[in-house]
Amino acid sequence: MVTQDLLLVVGLVIAGFAIPSIMGAIADRRSPRAAAIAIMIGGSLVVLAYTQRPGGYSLEEVPEAFVRVVAHFLR
């Protein structure tokens, strides 16, 4: 269970960190290549986590997945 949660959390964090990079690239009028790659990697991890978990994830389960991953590493 933690494996799919970890994939989901890492994918969302990578995709989340790519958003400021996209905005910076657009503001500097350059192409956001690195950010696009990060979005693809993050999105792939999220899709992999969704398909590997029976029943997938609902929007309400995403914060619980974050808590499970953090709790797993703090134990």
N, C-alpha and C positions, 0 to 999 in steps of 0.2 A: 504494500500500500504506500509506503514512504517513497518507493522508487518513482511511481507515477506522480506523486505529489512533488517530488524533487524536480522532475522534468518540467512540470507545470510552472513551478516557482522560478526556476532558472530561466525558462523561456520568457516568462513575463518580465523578469528583471532585465534581461538582455534587450528585449523589445522596448521596455520603458526607458532604458538609458540611451537608446538610439533616437528617441524623439527630439531631445535637445540638439543632438548632432545634425539631424535633418534641418531643424530650424536655423542653426548656425550656418550650414552650407547654403541654404536658400538665401539667408541674409547677405552672405558674402558672394552670392551669384556664382557658386560653383556647384558641380554635380555631387550629390550626396551618396557617393559609391560605398564608402565604409558603413554608413548608416543603413543603406539598402541591404547590404550583406548581413548586418546585425539583425535587421527586421526579419530577413529570411531565416536565419538561424533560430531566432527566438520563436518565430511562428511555427517552424518545423518542430521544435521541442514541445510547444503547446499542443499541436495536432497529434504528435506521437503520444503525449500523455493522455489526451482525450480518447484516442483510439485504443490504448492499452488498458484503460480502466473499464471494467464492465459497467455499462450504464452511463459512462462518460461523466462529465462534471456539469453541475448546474452553477449559475452565477453565485448562488448563496454558499456553495461549497469552496469557493476560491479562498476566502479569508481563513477558513478552517484548514485548508491545505498549507497556507503560509504558517499558521500556528503549529501544525504537526511537524513541518520541516524544521522550524526553529527549535521546537521542543526536542526533536530527535538529536540535534547537534548540541544542545545545552545539557543533555543528560550525561 
